[in-house]
């Protein structure tokens, strides 16, 4: 990091070539936050330093383990609601609350401050890992149902949870929802807690190629979903259970 005590002149030049210039000192303490993602060769940490709005980001390129003091900004919607998630979206970092989707992009250089852009007013998501990119859109859950945001407008995939399952969902657990995009199968798979449940006991599957939906039960709870390829190169769904096992479909 340019100007950092202990770096040689050659190291400082190498770091500066990767977008790290003398903007301040490095953070020396371990960082704590609520969510993490990557964008434009940086690592972003939200809900940092115990706040609902602070975003910190690392140095770029080969220095993603470097966290300069000046690399931070606030993401706050008009109602000052808590950040619920974030994900790279095109040339911007999309950050959402329950009722708004905000976009942030870098200025002229990676070391510049992030520039905010409002993407959607009146609609957001209530999950971090429950939002996936599907055919250029951000797809994720909120209290009404599942929505796809394509940059201009939000289109409902499911406009009422009760259309999928009796009683709907436990909205208080939506922040624990998790999803994966199985793009070989053209499936967006979302794990949510049904009404009265304290764990993700339902898998909602949206076949976006055929625009069909169905629901499976996950009685052991689904703490995470992931995509994997087996030894034959075939795509498969991995379900991490609350008690520490990994399941797949047979």
N, C-alpha and C positions, 0 to 999 in steps of 0.2 A: 504494500500500500504506500503510495507516494507520500513522503514526509514522515513515515513511521520510523521511530527509533529502532535501530537494529538491522535495517535493510541496507544493502549496498546500493550504490548508484545504479548498477546494472539491474538489480532486482526492481528498483523503483521504476526504471524505464520500461521493464517488461510488464509490470503491473499497470503503468500508465497506458501502454499500448492496448491493454485489455479493458480500458474504460475506467480505470481507477485513478483518480487524480486527487490532489491534496484538498479535500473538503472538510477534514476534521480528523479526529482520532478514531481508533477502532474500539468497539465494545469489547470489554474484557471479561464480563460476567456471562454465564449461561443465560440464554434467552428463554422466556416462557411465553406461551401463547395458546390460543384455542384451535387454530387451523393452519395448515401449511399447504402451499402449492408452488409450482414453478411457472415462470413466465419470462420469455426473452432472456434466457440464460441467467436469471436471478431466482433465488428462493425467497418466497414471501411468507411472512408470519403475521396472522391477524389476531385481534384481541390481545395485542402485546402489552406487556408491562401492566397487566391488570386492568386495562381500559377496554371499553366496548368498541372503540373506534380507531385505535392506533394500529397502523400497519408498518412493519419493518421489512426491509429487504436487504439481501446480501450483496456482496460485490459480484460483478458479472464474469462471464466467460469461465476461465479456469480458476477463479478466486471466489467460488460460491461459499467457501467456508469462512470468508472474511465478512464481518458485519460492521461497516463504518457507522459512526455516530449520526452522521447527517442523513443517512439513507432511511427515512421514515416519512410518513404522511398520515393524515386523518381521512377516513372515509365515513361521512356522516350524511344521512338522508335528511329530508326536510323535517321529519318528525323525530329525528335523533334516535331511531330504533337501532337495536343491536345488530351487528353484522352476523349473518347466518351462514355465509359461505363465499367462496371465490374460486375462479377457474379462468385459465387463459381462454380468450374468445377472439379469434382473429388476431388483429394487431393490438388488442387491448386486453387488460386484465379486468374481467367482470367481477364485481363485488355486489352482493345482494343482501337486502334485509327482507323482512316479511312483506313489504309493500313497495319496494323499489329495486331496480337493477341499475347500478352505476358502472361506468367504464372508466378506466384510467390508462393512460398511455404515457410513454416517455416523451420528453421534449427533444431537442436537437441531438443530445447525446445521452448515453445511458446514465451519466452522472447527474443529469438535470432532475429537477423535481417532477413527480408524476402530475399530469394534467388531467383533471376530471371531465367526464362527459356523461350526461344523463342518458341512459338507454331506454328505460321504461319507468313510467310513473303509474302507481296504483296496483302494480303486480310485482311480486317477488317470489322467493322460495324460502322454505323453512328448514333447509338441510344443506350441509356442505358436501358430504360424499354421496348424497342422493341425487345430485345433479350431474348429468353426463352430456357430452356432445353427441348429438345424433343428426347425421346428415346436415351439418352446419348450424343446427339449432341447439340451444341449451334446453334440456328437458329435465324437469324436476317437480317435486311435490310442494303444495302449500295446503292450507286448511280446507280449501274447496275441492281440490283434486290434483290432477297432473297436467302441467302446461308445458308447451313448447314455445320458446322465445327465439325468433329468427332474426332479430335485429331491429325490426320495425313494429311488430305486434306479437302478442301472445295468443296462441291458439290452444284451446282446451283439448287434451287427449282424453281426459275424464273430467267432467264438470261437477261430479258429485260422487264422493267415495261410497255412498250407499248403493250406487248402481253396481258396485263390484262386490261388496260384502255387507252382510246384514249388520246394521248398527254403525257402519262406517269404520273410522280409525280412531286411535288414541292420539289426538292432535298434540298432546303434551310430550309425546315421544318422537315427533317428527324430526327433531334435531339429531336423533340417533338413526334415522333412516339411511340406508346405503344402497347403492345401485351400481350396475355395470352395463356396458353396451357390448353385447355379443354380435359384432357386425357381420360375421359370416352367416349367422342365423337371422340377422336383422331383428334382434330382440333387445329391447330395453327392459331390464329386470330390476325391480325395486323391492327392497325388503322394508316392510312397515309393520307397526304394531296395530292389531285390530282393536276395536272398541273394548275397553275393559282389560286389555293386556298390557303388561309392563315390558314386553320384549317384542322384537320383530318376528312375529309368528305367521306372517303372510308374505308370499312372494307374488307381486303383481307383474305379469309378463305382458308387454306390449309388442306384438309382432308388427313393426312399422312398415314392413313391405306389403303386408296384406291388411293392415289396419284392423287387427283383431286383438282382443284382450282376454286374459283368463287369470285365475288366481290359484296358487298352490299353498298348502300349509307347510310351515316350518316349525314343528313343535318344540325343537330344541333351541329355538332362537337363532337369528342370523345377525351376528355382530359385524360381518363384512361380506361382501361379494367380490369376486374377482374372475377374470377371464384367463384361461390357460389353454395350451395346446398339448394333446397327449403324444405318445411316442409315434403315432402315425400322422401327426400334424392336424388332427381333427380338433375343432374348437370344443371346449367344455366349460361348464359353469362350476365355479368353486364357491361353496358356502361355508364360511367360518362360523361355527356354533358358539353360543355363549359359554359352553363348558370346555372349549378348547379343542374341538375336533374340526376336521375339514371334510365336508361332504361334497358329492357330485351327483349328477343325475344318471340313472341307469334305466 
